[in-house]
């Protein structure tokens, strides 16, 4: 029997009876369980009620989802997520009672796919599939994000969004004048390309005048047509790129995140091998006067766009922080406009402020000819500032800055000529991107590359003007969540890092944990739960779990 909106709201009223410690909690599974009243995992409500329940949730509401796929509100075919709620997905089917602790390093996900009819294409052609904010997603909000409570989202895969108009509303998630934290989320295959190349300009996440923080998230295979920032696009409040004050600017923060194969197209109908790409920021684009971005222990790899900031484009009058991150194979594609191939890893726009500490930013030798117009890092004008904490391993750098006290340091390994240029081949050898024991993929540099003292970097970063919402950044861990050695290395992967061990059976806030007696079955696993077979001799050095016990391979 088809459920009506009235029955959905009636169920929501029933849910309100199940308040624990003055917090309203709802439990869901894709098909429902037991009494289906949402009071516990055994009585989880069916997923068909989830969209309306989320849309009508009051601040402070907590909503928990078992792993599996969920469809949006039947009345809108979209997701509306209000401010101030907690949404946590990915729980295994073995959950009982009202227990909510879970180790997200084990990989559980709940899926929000915009491919509602199963034809392989997203069906949200007019608007973003997910809206986080106040009011109408098609109207410019008068609100300021600082006026709202934080929305937290854990363990959700957002995929298959496809928008076909050119509004800056995002092709999957649109955050407007809001505060949102994403933990262990996935953004896959979100697309805005069209056959006639007339639309686009949409990131998988689009934010206007908002504060968005992403921890341990993965962005893969996202595409924007005739635009910028396939994975993420940052714009000021009301999407206005004219001069704004701090209250209008957005803040985007990424820690331990992976960005791979995010592409900004320009011409989709070109013959293979002669494609054109979008203009700025294959992975992330910050519009002029858009705000501030942070990349801490992140991997940005295999991006594509036409020119300027194939990895990250920092527009004019913005601020960017790059700390212990790796940029790998983000080649410019404009072969007919060589003078515009500036900043394959990072392009820093007019009068922006850019901070670098312990990064690796290099390209394959065949991707660029390493002339001054093909710089891996491009500092655009005399008024564009660059500040360094040292230990950056950089390919070619085009630094036009004349800002006082601005510039790279003697400890930054910047090549002096084409003969000494840092390339992927020289820094990483034949090492490939892959899983090295964490949630996301990383790539390991060769031995001896980028040795640094963690304290030295942290001391300098502590003097930088960090926004309040970013001051809790964890520089003691690498991208995998491994604790960095004091004699650490540049980039997002520390080969000297120590794998996390957590023995608490109820780690509500732990980043990772294991319980060697309970978390693993027979065979050999990484400490984060990845099965590695049964032969220790075939494994690289590291800490493993074998038959429920810790073992070290040297």
N, C-alpha and C positions, 0 to 999 in steps of 0.2 A: 504494500500500500504506500502510495506516495506521501511523504511527510510534507506538511504545510509549514509556512513560516510561523503560524500560531503554535503548532506543536513544538517547534524548535524553541520558541520563547517560553513555552510552558515547561519544557525540560530544563531550560536555563534557570527558571524560577525554582524548580526542584533542586537543581545543583546548589543553589544558594543556601540550602539547609545544611550542606556538608562543610561547615567552617571549622577549621582546626587551629587553635591558638590564635583566633581572630583573623586568620588568613583563609580566604576562600580558595580551595584547590579542586581542580577538575582533572580526572584521569580519562584518557581516550585510547582506544585501539582502532585500527581501520574498520573492523566489522563489529565491534562491541563484544562484551563478555558479561555473563551472569545477569544481574538485574538491569544492566545498562543505564544506571543512574549516575555514573561518573564519580561515585563516592570512594572507589578504591580500584586497584588494578584488577581484582577479581570481578568487579562490577563496572568495568570501563565502558563509557558511553561510545556509541558508534561514530565513526568519522564523519558521517553525513551531517552531524550537528556541530562539527568543529568550527566551520567558518562563521556561522552566526554567533556562536558562543564567544569566539575571540573578538569579533566586531563589537559586541555589546559588553565586553568585560570592563569592570571598573579598575582604576589604579590599585595596585597591590594584589590583583588576582594572579594565581599561579596555575598554569595549564601544563600537563605532562602527557606526552604521547609515546606510545609504543612504536617501535620501528615499523616501517611500511609506508605505503603511499596514501595521501589524503587529497581529496578534492576540495575546492574552495566553496564559499557560500553559493548555494544553488540559485539564489536570487540575483547575484551579480557576476558569478563566475570569476570573481577576483577575491583576493585576501585583503582585508582591512585590519591593521594591527594598531590599536590605540596606544597612547602613552602610559607608561608606568606599570606594564604587566611583565610577567615572567613566562616565557614559552620555552619549554625544554622537550626536545624530541630524541628519538633514537634509543629508547629503553628496550631491553630485550623482553621477549615474551615470558621469561621466567620471573619477572617482577611480581612481588606479592604485597598485600596490605597497602599501606600508603608510603612505603619507602621511596625516597627520591634520590639517594646518592647513586652515582654512576661514574665509572671510569671511561671518559670519552676517548681516551687513547686506544680503546679496543674497537672503535670505529662505528658504533651504531648510529644510524641516521633515519630520520623521517623525511619523506620526499614530498615536496610541493612542485609538481610539474605542470607547466602551462599547456602541455600537449594533452588536452582534455578528450579529444576524439581518437587518439591513438594513431594518427596518420604520420607521426614523426615531425610535425611542425607545431609551434606554439599557436594558441588560439586567442591570445590577448593582443589583437592587432591594433587596438586604439589606445590602450592605456597600459601602464605598468601592471604586472600580474599581482604585485604586492605593494600596498601603500602604507607607509608609516608616517603619521602626522596628524594634524588637526584640520578637519574640514574637508572640502572637496578637492580631490587630487587634480582636477582640471582648473582650479582657481589658485591664484597666488596668495598664499597665506600672509596675514599681517602679523602673525605670531613670531616670537623669538624663542630659539631652542632652550635658552637658559630658564625660561618660565615653566618648563615641563619636567616631569619625572622621567627617569631612565627606563627604557624598555630593554629587556635582556632576552636574547634568542640563542638557544643552544641546540646543536645537533640536528639542524635542518639543511637538507639539500634543496637549493632553489635552481631549477633547471628548465630548459626548453622555452624560455620566454622569447617572443618574437613580436616586436612592434613595428608598424609599417608607416607611421607618420613621423615628421621631423621635429616634433616638440621635444624639448629636453626633459622627458618624463621617465627615462630609463626603460630598458626592455625587460627587466625582471623586477627590481626593487627600487621604489622611489621614496626617498626620505626627505620630508619637507618640514623645516623649522622644528626638528625633533632631536631627541637624544636616544641613540640605540647602540647597544653592544652586541656583537655577534661572536660566539665562541664555538669552535669546532664545526663551523658551517661550510657548505660546499656551494659553489656557484659555477654550474657547468652548462655549456652549450646554449648560452643566451645570445640571441641573434637579432639584428635589425637590418639585415641585408635584403635588398629587393632587386628584381630583375632589371628594372630601368634605372637603377642607381640614383633615384631622386630623393630618397629618404634616408633617415639614419640619425646620427648624433645622439646615440643612446648607449650608456654604459650598462653592464649587468647590475650595478648599483649606481644610481644617480642621487646626489645629495644637493639640496639647496639650503644654505644657511643653517646647517645642522651639525651636530657632533656625532660622528660615527666611529666606533672603535671595533677592530676585528682582531681576534686572537686565535691562532691555530686554525685559520681558515684556508681554503684552497679555491683558487680561481683558475679554471681551465676552459679553453676552447670557446671563449666568448668573442663575439664579432660585432662591430658596429660599421655600418655602411656610410660612406661620405661623411665621416665624423671623427671623433677623438675619444680616447679613453674607453676601450672595449670592456675592460673589467670594471673600471671605476672612474666616475667623472665628478668633479667637485666644482660647485658653483655657489655664488653668494646668495643671500636671501632674495627670494623672488626672481632668481636667475638673472639678476641684473649685473652685468660686467662693468658698469661704470664705477667710479670711485666710491668706496664704502668705508664706513667705520668698523672697528673691531666687532661691534655687536651684530653686524650683518654677515660677517665672514663665517665660513664653514671650517670645521676641523675634522680631518680624516686620519686615523691612527691605525697602523698595521704592525702587529708583533707576531713573529713566528709564522708568517703566512707564505704560501707558495702561489706564484703567478706564472702560468705556462700557456703558451700558444694563444695569447689574446691578440686579436688582429683588428686593426682599423683599416677597412677597405675604402678606396675611392672609386675605382672602376671595376666592377665585377665581370664585365663582359669582355675584358681583354683576353687575348689568346694566352694560353699557358706559357709561362716564362717571361711574359711582358705585362704582368699585372701592375696596376697602380694601387696605391694604398691611401688610407686616410692621412690627414695632414699632421696631426700632433698626437703624441702620447698613445702608442699602441696599447699599453697596459693601463696607464692612468694619466688623465689630463686634468690639470687644475686651471680653470678659466681665469683670465685676467681679473684681479681683485677677488679671487674666489676664496682664499683663506690659507690654511696651513695643512701640510701633510707630514706624516712620520712613517718611515720604514725602518723597523728595528728587527734584526735577525730574520730577514725575508730573502726569498729567492725570486728574482724577476728574470724569466728566461723565455726565449723563442717567441718574443713579441715581433710584430711587423706593423709598419706604417710607412708613409711616403717620405717624410723627413721630420727632423727635430723632435727629439725625445721619444724615440721608439719605445724605450722602456717607460720613462716618466717625463712628461712635459710639465714644467713649472711655469705657469703664465706670469705676466707682469705683476709686480707689487705683491707677490705671495711669499710665503716662507716654507722651506722644506728641510727636513732632517733625514739624513741617510746614515744609519748606524749599524755596523756589523752585518751588512747585507751584501748579497752576491748578485751581480748582473751578468748574464751569460747568454750570448748569442741573441742579440736584439738588433739585427742589421737594418740600416736604412735601405730603402728600395728605389730611391729616385736616381736612376742611372742617367737620365737625361738632364738632370738639374743638380750637378755635382756640388755647386756652391751652397745648396740648401741642406746637405746631408750633415747637419750639425747636431751632435748629441745623440748617438745611437743608444746609449744607456740613459743619460740625463741631459735634458736641455733646460737651462735656467733662463727665464725671460727677463725683460727689462726691469731693473730696479728690484728684483727679487732678492731674498736673503736665503743662502743655502749653506747647510752645515753638514760636514762629512767626517766620519770617524770609523776607521777600521773596515772599510768596504773593499770588495773586489769588483771592478767594472772593466771587463775586457771583451773582445770580439775575436772570432776566427780571422786568421790572416786573409782568407779569400773573400771575406765580407766587405772589407774596406781597403783602400790603398794608403790609408794613414797619412794623407795630406792634412793640412790645417783645416780644410773645409770638410773633412770627414771625421771630426773629433768624436771620440767616445763620450767625453764629457765636454759640454759646450756652455761657457759662461758668456752670455750674449753681449752685454754692453758695459761701458765704463762704470755705470752706476749699479751693476749687478754684483752683489757681494757674495764671497765664498769664504767660509771659515772652516778650519780643519783642526781635528784633535790628533791628526797623524795616522800613520799605518794604513793609508789607503793604497791599494794596488790598482793602478789606473792605466788604461790604454792611453791613446793620445788625448790631450787636453787642449782646448782652445779657450784661454782665459783672457777675456777683454777687460776684466775688472781693474779699476784704479781706486777702488774704495780703500780708505786708510785702514790699516791693520787687517786687510783682507788678503787671502791667498792660501795656497797649500804650503806644507812644511817640508823640512829636510827629511823627515821620516816617511813622507809620502813617496812611493816608488813610481814616479812619473817618468816615462821615457823621454829622452832628450832628442832622439832622432828615429827615423824609420828602422834603422838597424838594431835599435835597442828596445823597440816597442814591446809592451806587454801584450801577449795574445792568449787566447784560450789554450792554444797548444803549449805555450811556455808555462802557463800558470797551473793548468789542470792536466796536461798531457792527454792521455786517452781516457781519463776518468769520465764516466757518463753520469747524467742525472738519474737518480734512482732512490729507493728507500734505504736509509741507513739506520733504521731503528726508531724513527719518530713517526708522527702522524703524517707528515708531508714529505715529498721528495726533496733531496738536496744533492749537491755535487761537492766532492772532496778535492781540495787543491793538493798539489804535489808536496812532499815533505820539504820543509825549509822555506815555504812561501808564506810571507806575511806574518812572521813571528812578532808578537808584541806583548807588552805587559798590560793586563786588563786594568790594573789600577791606574796606569797613566791615562788611558782613554776615559775611564770613568771620572777621573778628577777634572778633566777638561770639560766633558759633557755636563758636569755638575755646575759649571759656570755659565752655561748657555741659557737663554731666556725660554725655558720650556713651559708650555701651557700647563695649568693646574691638572687638567684631565690626563696628561701624559707623564706626570712626574713619577708614577709608579712603574715605569718601564723597567723590565728585568734584564739588565745587561749581564747578569751572572750566568745566563743560560744561552745556549745556541738555538738554532731553529728547531732542533729535535726535542728541546726541553732538557738536554743534557747540561750539567753544570760545567761551565768553562773552567779550564785550568788557569791558574794565575799567569803562566806563560802560554797564553792562548794564541790563536791565529786570526788573521783577517777573514772577513766574509761570514756567512751565516752558519758554517759548519766547522766545529772544532774537533779535530781528530783526537785531541787529548781530553775531550770532555768525559765526564762521568755520568753513566746512565742513572736515571732517577729510580729510587727505591722507596716505596711507601708501604708500611706494614699495617696501617690502620684499616680496619674492616669497614669503617664508615667515613670515608674522606669526603665530606661535603664540598670542600673547596680546593682539594688537591688538584694540581695540574695533571699529574700522572701518579698511578700507584700500582703495585703488584701485591698479591698475597701468594707466596710461593706454594702454599698448601692447597689453595682453592682456585686460583685464577686460571691454571693451565692443566691440560690433560697430558697424555703420554706423548713422547716425542720431544723435540727441541723447539723452543720459542725465543724470540727476543724478549726483553723485559717489558716491551709494550704490546706483546701478544701476537706477533707475527710468526706463523709456523715456518720453521727452517729445515724440516726434515728430521733425520735420525742419526746423521753422521757428524760428530763434532769436528773430525779432522777435515771436513770439507768447508768449514766456516772460517771467515776472517776473525782476527782477534777481537775480543769483546766479551761482554757479560751476557749469559744466556740462562734460560730456565730449562732443565732437562728432567722430565718425569717429576715435576713439582719441586725441584731443588735447584738452587743457584749454582752455576758452574762458570768458570772463567776460561776463555781460550786465549793463549798467549802466542 
